[in-house]
Amino acid sequence: MGISSHGTPSGSTSNIINAFDRWQQQLQQNLLVSAGIVNVIAQTAASLWDAYSGLLSNQAMILAMNSSFVDPLLQYETQLKIVESSFKMAFAIPSLDKVKEIGKNEDDQEDLENLYRTILNIFEDTLLILVSKDLYKLQILKEMAVWMSEDNLYMQERAMVIISRVLSFASRKVKGYTSVDVPCLGVLAAELSLLCSHADPSITQQASLGMYHLLCIAKCQNADIAKNESTKYDKPRSHCFLPSASDIEFLPKILQRDKSKIAQSVGQTLLPGLLTDFVWSLLMRLSAPDQTTASEAATILKLTLEYYAHKVTMVSKIVDVIYKQLCGNASPIAKQAMLRVITLLTRTSPKKVIFQLMDYPVPADNTLMLMWQAAGSESSVAPLVLKTILLILKGKPGAVEERITERRHFSLDTTNMMPVAASQALCTLLPIGSYKKVVAQFFPQLLMALMLQLFYASNLRLMTEDRTFYARDALRVLLNCSGLQQVDIALKRENCWNQFSQALFHHHGVYLVAKTLSDHNFPQFPDTLHYLYKLSMEGPRRSEDNVITIIFLTELLNNFFKDPFPEEFLVLFRNWVNDSDPAVSKLSLQKIASMAPVINEIENVCSLLISILDAFLSQDKTVVIRALMTLRRLLGKLDKVTYSSLCTRIACSYCPLMDHSNGGIRSMAIRHFGELLRDMSQYTWMLNDVVFGGLVPLILFLEDTEARVVKACKHTLEICASKLKWSTSYLLKDEHYSFELVVLNICNNLLISHQKYITDLISDTLGFLRSSRIYLRRGSVILIGYLAKLGGHLLLRDEIEVMLEAIDRVLWDEDPVIREFAEITNKIFMEIAHRLTSSNIKQSFRRLFNLIYIKKLKPLYNYNLPKDLTGSPMGIKGSTYKGRNGAFGEEDLEQANYSSLPCWKLGQQPFYLPLGPSSASLTSGPGGFSNVDKGHQLLLQDICIIIIISVGGNKRLIQSHASVFYLVAALHFTPTLLSQLPALQTSNSSTRCEDDNFAEIS
């Protein structure tokens, strides 16, 4: 190297220096690279060592836990965390090629490769150990697929190899199992199906191989179930149906990138529960950020459900998830796929899908309307969709759900608003062109269902300012879709649609719809009538349903049939008469009443009338009133033969209503009872028992506080008196009316002509003593007193004790007048009891005497008597009689003995009154008798029994030359009775008894 004269290096020297600098810099760079390489080698070696040692440690913990008695769920969760840690260590190491690069020679590379493979084998062996102990832990493979997709840095191909090997091991292992339960196959199949279309061919190959082994395990599960379902006589067979060797080579290949084959194989092989997991997992993948994954999931999902949707369970939950995802920011691919899923699920599970779609808040949002359209988009499912909606429309909106009848997802709101949602859904579905034929098929069902929903909605006031009246709108859509546009226009002209929201208008609105349809001769009439008849014949339904059905059916029948209706429909109206809903009963009775002009043309008119009588027992007073009016109208047109066959039963049905709590019903029942007696004047003999059965309320309700009831009682009593030939009508006139005198008159008439009913009348009257109404208790005390006074001889000692006990309770009544009258009545019974003897024979003879000796009474209670009795039929106070020698009263007549013989004494004149075959010429007095048959004289104890017999049963009068005696009834005794009584000895006498010289002022 040369140096210049100035002491600076020469040119050649400068070049050498520059070259040296460059070499020095290069050397420094090489040294830095060598240091980096050494550092990378060190890091790689450290990561391999850490992974190796970590995997060994984790494997030891897993093995230790596998042998412990830890809770299975806790054990699985803990092992899953350890496996996840091992997975990240094993698959985060560099690839095998990079590991080999750090080897200095072939031996180093071989060692590194062995370490690398050992690490992966440890992880694989750990999985094999877990799966060999419990196939349930194949679930870890599904988690591996998820971990693998989360980070592309992981060795995905190597992970798929391990998954495939573990599945291969498991498929071989299940061959020896008698029972196979691997619940994770569905979700694992979903992950593998997506990987079968991966961009990396090596991953696709391993995924398809893993899918093949998974399907083999699933087939073994199917075989196990089939084995359990087979009979015990089946021959033993393999637990697993594995394909042949050629199939093993071919099947994995066809699963690669062939989504149709994947969907077909999975759908055919997996059990319903596993297939549901498969569908659910793919559904979740539709929302994946990776559009490729979402598209692949959508394709496989649709292909699977296209053929195997019937195997999917948890349909309601799937629909609910779809709704929530559609409400979010779903991608167009996911949105289209989920709506298609709704369509495919509706094919096989329409009820579950529709029920779930109706369980969302009303009104429906745009998302829900899209789902409705998807559910009803195919014409093949339209009948199933409408049937399900009709089932929902049978519900009552706003009602609280008492029990769950459908296996579906329920909202937290316990009130049932699904019918409202169904009505809104019909507004969307009915106009669809593919529904036209189905709408025509279901027109009657839809029509009546919407009419019912209109009724419910109007009652609950569901229509508000911001809520559409969906049932009304759906009905209008139905009419327009069924070619009945003119009906819709006519109803709109009548302002019917606007008034339907008013609850009071609804019944009239139903009538208007039915009438307008009839006026336009709607072609669906035969089908509608048939459906209404079927609907009416079905089992118990809501009473509101019956109301609408009756109104609609009646109007249709009125327009297309003449009265009377065909027997098939009359049966319906007859059954409705006694419906639990008063509105139904009244509507039926109203229609039956309108058929009065043709009542005799009805075949089973008796059963129709009996059903009306049964309505008398209704708890609703308006039903009873309507039944009374209907029956009276029918009886006015009924032929007498049929009338007479039912008159007794009808009359008996009126009697309980005479004591009804409602004054209107009492007055109608009493008045109609009298009208029946007037109608049946030719058959009075048939009604005697019924007349006397209703006599007590007819008398007592004369004191009713309601004028209409009093007027009805007087009207009916006048009819009864006329039929029984009593002289009571005069006393029933307002100007002569006195309750006590009416009672006295009736009791005297009873004693003369109908003594046999007195005991029953007393018994009937006792029931009114406990009435809450004062006038009934007061009247019953008076009536019982007179009946007992006149008919006490008919009562036995036991009967009197019962009656005394009943009267004793009234002695403490809150009303002072009743207490006063009760004391009088009680005294009467005490006197009757005192006169009774202990001998039954003596009681019988006394009863016989009182049958002969008739005693008229004077007023006992002086209750509201008129001040002036002159001119009244009861104008004489006491029973006073007049003859030639003056007048006498019954108090002047006493019992006495004359000439040691019993006789009746009037003042100083004794009378012997003989019994003979004729009263034309008989003698009496202290000289004996002439023309007397001693065999006919009666003697009872110390009393001489006197009977005058006259021809024709007329009442006879006896009079002597000195005075006048008493009026007696004509009675006849049998020869057997007379022969058992001793004869009365008589003396000679010329006293004469004549017939016609007697006059009674009364």
HUMOLIN-V485608 format. One record per backbone hydrogen bond with DSSP energy under -0.5 kcal/mol. CO is the residue of the C=O (numbers start at 0). NH is the residue of the N-H. If there is no record, write none. Layout:
co=(CO	CO)
nh=(NH	NH)
This chain:
co=(1	3	7	9	10	11	12	13	14	15	16	17	18	19	20	21	22	23	24	25	26	27	28	29	30	31	32	33	34	35	36	37	38	39	40	41	42	43	44	45	46	47	48	49	50	51	52	53	54	55	56	57	58	59	60	61	62	64	70	71	72	73	74	75	76	77	78	79	80	81	82	83	84	85	86	90	94	95	96	97	98	99	104	105	106	107	108	109	110	111	112	113	114	115	116	117	118	119	120	121	122	123	124	125	126	127	128	129	133	134	135	136	137	137	138	139	140	141	142	143	144	145	146	147	150	153	154	155	156	157	158	159	160	161	162	163	164	165	166	167	168	169	171	172	173	181	183	184	185	186	187	188	189	190	191	193	194	195	198	199	200	201	202	203	204	205	206	207	208	209	210	211	212	213	214	215	216	217	218	219	220	221	222	223	224	225	226	230	239	243	244	245	246	247	249	250	252	254	256	257	258	259	260	261	262	263	264	265	270	271	272	273	274	275	276	277	278	279	280	281	282	283	284	288	289	290	291	292	293	294	295	296	297	298	299	300	301	302	303	303	304	307	308	313	314	315	316	317	318	319	320	321	322	323	324	327	330	331	332	333	334	335	336	337	338	339	340	341	342	343	344	348	349	350	351	352	353	355	356	364	365	366	367	368	369	370	371	373	377	378	380	381	382	383	384	385	386	387	388	389	390	391	394	395	398	402	405	407	413	414	415	416	417	418	419	420	421	422	423	424	424	425	428	431	432	434	435	436	437	439	441	442	443	444	445	446	447	448	449	450	451	452	453	454	455	456	456	461	463	467	468	469	470	471	472	473	474	475	476	477	478	479	483	484	485	486	487	488	489	490	491	494	495	496	498	500	501	501	502	504	505	506	507	508	509	510	511	512	513	514	515	516	517	521	523	524	525	526	527	528	529	530	531	532	533	534	541	542	543	544	545	546	547	548	549	550	551	552	553	554	555	556	565	565	566	567	568	569	570	571	572	574	575	579	580	581	582	583	584	585	586	587	588	589	590	591	592	594	595	597	598	601	602	603	604	605	606	607	608	609	610	612	613	614	618	619	620	621	622	623	624	625	626	627	628	629	630	631	633	633	638	639	640	641	642	642	645	646	647	648	649	650	651	652	653	653	654	655	656	660	661	662	663	664	665	666	667	668	669	670	671	672	673	674	675	677	679	680	682	682	683	683	686	687	688	689	691	693	694	695	696	698	699	700	704	705	705	706	707	708	709	710	711	712	713	714	715	716	717	718	719	720	720	725	727	727	728	729	732	732	737	738	739	740	741	742	743	744	745	746	747	748	748	749	753	754	756	757	758	759	760	761	762	763	764	765	766	767	772	773	774	775	776	777	778	779	780	781	782	783	784	785	786	787	790	791	795	796	797	798	799	800	801	802	803	804	805	806	808	809	813	814	815	816	817	818	819	820	821	822	823	824	825	826	827	828	829	830	831	838	839	840	841	842	843	844	845	846	847	848	848	851	851	852	853	861	862	866	868	871	874	875	877	878	880	881	882	885	887	888	889	891	891	893	895	897	900	902	903	904	904	905	907	908	910	910	911	913	915	921	924	929	931	932	933	937	938	939	941	942	942	943	944	944	946	949	950	955	957	958	962	965	967	968	973	974	975	976	977	982	987	990	991	992	993	998	998)
nh=(9	6	3	13	14	15	16	17	18	19	20	21	22	23	24	25	26	27	28	29	30	31	32	33	34	35	36	37	38	39	40	41	42	43	44	45	46	47	48	49	50	51	52	53	54	55	56	57	58	59	60	61	62	63	64	65	66	67	74	75	76	77	78	79	80	81	82	83	84	85	86	87	88	89	90	154	98	99	100	101	101	102	108	109	110	111	112	113	114	115	116	117	118	119	120	121	122	123	124	125	126	127	128	129	130	131	132	133	136	137	138	139	140	141	142	143	144	145	146	147	148	149	150	150	153	155	158	159	160	161	162	163	164	165	166	167	168	169	170	171	172	173	174	175	176	184	187	188	189	190	191	192	193	194	195	196	197	256	200	203	204	205	206	207	208	209	210	211	212	213	214	215	216	217	218	219	220	221	222	223	224	225	226	227	228	229	229	233	241	247	248	249	250	251	253	254	255	256	258	261	262	263	264	265	266	267	268	269	274	275	276	277	278	279	280	281	282	283	284	285	285	286	287	290	293	294	295	296	297	298	299	300	301	302	303	304	305	306	306	307	308	310	311	317	318	319	320	321	322	323	324	325	326	327	327	329	334	335	336	337	338	339	340	341	342	343	344	345	346	347	348	352	353	354	355	356	357	358	359	368	369	370	371	372	373	374	375	376	380	381	384	385	386	387	388	389	390	391	392	393	393	394	396	398	415	404	407	409	400	416	397	420	421	422	423	424	425	426	427	427	428	429	431	434	435	438	439	440	441	442	445	446	447	448	449	450	451	452	453	454	455	456	457	458	459	460	461	463	466	469	472	473	474	475	476	477	478	479	480	481	483	482	487	488	489	490	491	492	493	495	494	498	499	499	501	502	504	505	505	508	509	510	511	512	513	514	515	516	517	518	519	521	520	524	527	528	529	530	531	532	533	534	535	536	537	537	545	546	547	548	549	550	551	552	553	554	555	556	557	558	559	560	568	569	570	571	572	573	574	575	576	577	578	581	584	585	586	587	588	589	590	591	592	593	594	594	595	597	598	600	601	604	604	607	608	609	610	611	612	613	614	615	616	617	620	623	624	625	626	627	628	629	630	631	632	633	634	635	636	637	642	643	644	645	645	646	649	650	651	652	653	654	655	656	656	657	657	658	659	662	665	666	667	668	669	670	671	672	673	674	675	676	677	678	679	680	682	683	685	686	686	687	690	691	692	693	695	697	698	699	700	701	702	703	706	708	709	710	711	712	713	714	715	716	717	718	719	720	721	722	723	724	725	727	730	731	731	732	735	736	741	742	743	744	745	746	747	748	749	750	751	752	753	753	756	757	760	761	762	763	764	765	766	766	767	768	769	770	776	777	778	779	780	781	782	783	784	785	786	787	788	789	790	791	793	794	799	800	801	802	803	804	805	806	807	808	809	810	811	812	815	818	819	820	821	822	823	824	825	826	827	828	829	830	831	832	833	834	835	842	843	844	845	846	847	848	849	850	851	851	852	853	968	854	855	863	739	868	871	874	876	877	879	889	887	998	885	882	880	891	892	893	906	904	902	900	897	895	910	893	906	908	909	905	903	912	913	915	948	992	927	922	933	935	936	944	940	942	943	939	944	945	937	946	948	952	953	967	964	993	959	957	955	970	977	978	979	979	980	984	927	923	993	921	958	881	1000)
